[in-house]
């Protein structure tokens, strides 16, 4: 139907100027009608950083390196460091001193090629290359702050070279603690129990500061006092992902129900991201949420299982307790394994976690990871298959047959059942006594978030241009890794992009 | 690092009340500081509908059915109907009179099962069932408005029953025109060249109306005059997808570059969605954008190719001009075929569209679709393989061998090359003269958008609760179909959810 131009059709034409009160335009920046408004600033710094994980710490460090005299960091939880402090502390650094010492040939370009493959066509190669190229700078920043790494490189899945560096204490706190200490020495203000509530903008939409609750206790949304913190140079959002926001993650993927716990710290609820979206930031890849197949339903959070499971998958079998049989290649990619585990359910559809069976002899090769799962009661030693069948209600005969079959595959060096790579099994048959653990996936990482450019500037969905005064880094941003992220690349990303945002805010306001 | 509660660390404590002017809180609704503001309303209606496609028309129809005395619909383009008016007009209706007449066994539940499969785990079964159950109501609404359907059901890919109803004129305008006429007769105001700019809200964040440009000319963002339209009951956003917003679609999928045209009307640029996100709506599945492998680079928009190609794929071969060989199963799913086509590029990486070669004799079975592609110069008759090789720069010998091989597969009823189903080929060998067309994918459908519940209420990302005064339906919403949508289900969705939103806005304000 073609209408003549500019034609208004219908029986009514309403009068102009009907008048209304109490109405404001929804979108700041487009507003022409809303009066300017005064906020009484309670505090002020050149740079305000929301979040105290890798990205926030790197941003504050690099801002002070580039001349910032005053930086305020806020953290809503009682403990600093967020998710970064509790993760596995694995850090990809192509071209590191340790790689050179170990004669490993690697390059930023090679790392990006690996990442693009894992991103399945929708990663951002430009930002990935920026990150990989500057990984060595992030590594140097860590070393200068006193971070200690183990002398052994780790070769993780999907990487074409061993390039993962492990912190001496084998958690991310090995990085967050020294960086935090250094910032305190530099006079940076770090406030815990301070929740980000909203941005404060000028009428043109540029970010002037933030509204927070100081003295906030997680879960009590009325705790503490409202304060306004002014940022004379800019606000850097480093507030993390939304894995612990069950409603939000289920809006993206209805299979990520409450029964799927998260490896993340409880504070990863995404308010910072949502506030950026309301400011007009572009949401990218929010529906790509990574779940990890190496988690235990018998412990909270990240737990001890991931490191144990990753070590033991090659020479273990993962068994569906309903059938006594294997049901997936134990070395398939994260998504394949996690989906297979999720299909193990009882008659009522409730989770019925499968069990990973390992010879004790083989598991002992995993050193402290075995000690950890046994000590914390997320893994158990059982003397024989009969004991396993009784304890986990598995059909004994089927289980016996499965183990016999598996051991034959080990002999042949060929998994006729699921085509699992056998090169790492090295003749280790399944033999009593056994170590048994239960596995159930956990929500691990939000691939999506607010879109940034390679300078750490947050891009407006309307214009594609940076939103003035607003920067972001880390898991709160999205679109960098694509569909799936390789292990140990998050520390690289968060540190490099944090540093980048810290530099950009200083440069933009120089 | 564990900090004692409520501790503020650092060398500086800033004075409170530094004072600032010209600052407003970014987020309406959370605001406690922003003064109320007066908007002079230019017009008023009970219900304001943004968009004049299927969803908007259905919403206005059902609002008036449920007692709305005044409805204003706005359309930013000169022509009404948006994308809906130009699509193929295929409408899934499980349990329709035509199905009964044709003795087709079908049900809403069966349709939802098909859709869940296509949605690959992340569709919304609750809303899909609501839609499928009410498809018959949408069909009845069409019949009452005078819509005419063909007497032949269509069995489309991924559906387990023939349930697609085709409009008599074989485009969506067969539905949009009668619904529009009916609304005009009912006194509904329909304004073309009126661009939605923003929402107007009260201080509690509820939507009171919209800000528009009347007399707007697409592409001239300063054309026309700013007006405010008050909605006393609510605003229904039916503003469509964002396939034509190249920056936004590339932010989600960097492969959807400008060279990938869209089947969509040019106005599908997503401002309505972006304004909802700024109001706090939940973005869902925006990264899932469907591209269609049945499009031609030799015509704009939807064009004549899709119907021709869908008809001829079974008995044709799709040939990479660089090699003279087939490169994909011509009946694989949309994504597989589209990705394969996109890999056909010259040395510089520029698109090098593959050619679909069909015997003229077989193509003639497609009746008017052949006439259309020949008449509009998007397909050509060529007397032999030699002519094809010359015209499209294909290695002749390889092409001859490929045709010989293909014809042998036809004889055997077995595609040894790509495992294509041969049951529809029925002995039709490739023989001169030939019809040749070029194929290159086009962006077709945004699976993602703003999250709604099954009442058509828009859900806040912060709370998961409806945003007061705001409703949405159609392609501007997201998360209903999951990763991939089945053909002919969009009309069902947009009509049913439009009707639903029209009922809900009346019920909520009764």
Interface residues (C-beta under 8 A of the other chain):
Chain A: X1 X2 X3 X5 X6 X7 X8 X9 X10 X11 X12 X13 X14 X16 X17 X18 X19 X20 X21 X22 X23 X24 X25 X26 X27 X28 X30 X31 X33 X34 X35 X36 X37 X38 X39 X40 X41 X42 X43 X44 X45 X70 X72 X78 X79 X80 X81 X85 X121 X122 X124 X173 X176 X177 X180 X184 X187 X188 X189 X190 X191 X192 X193 X194 X197 X198 X199 X200 X201 X202 X203 X207 X208 X209 X211 X214 X215 X224 X230 X247 X248 X251 X252 X253 X254 X255 X271 X274 X275 X277 X278 X279 X280 X282 X283 X284 X285 X286 X287 X288 X448 X451 X459 X461 X462 X464 X479
Chain B: X1 X2 X3 X5 X6 X7 X8 X9 X10 X11 X12 X13 X14 X16 X17 X18 X19 X20 X21 X22 X23 X24 X25 X26 X27 X28 X30 X31 X33 X34 X35 X36 X37 X38 X39 X40 X41 X42 X43 X44 X45 X70 X72 X78 X79 X80 X81 X85 X121 X122 X124 X173 X176 X177 X180 X184 X187 X188 X189 X190 X191 X192 X193 X194 X197 X198 X199 X200 X201 X202 X203 X207 X208 X209 X211 X214 X215 X224 X230 X247 X248 X251 X252 X253 X254 X255 X271 X274 X275 X277 X278 X279 X280 X282 X283 X284 X285 X286 X287 X288 X339 X448 X451 X459 X461 X462 X464 X479
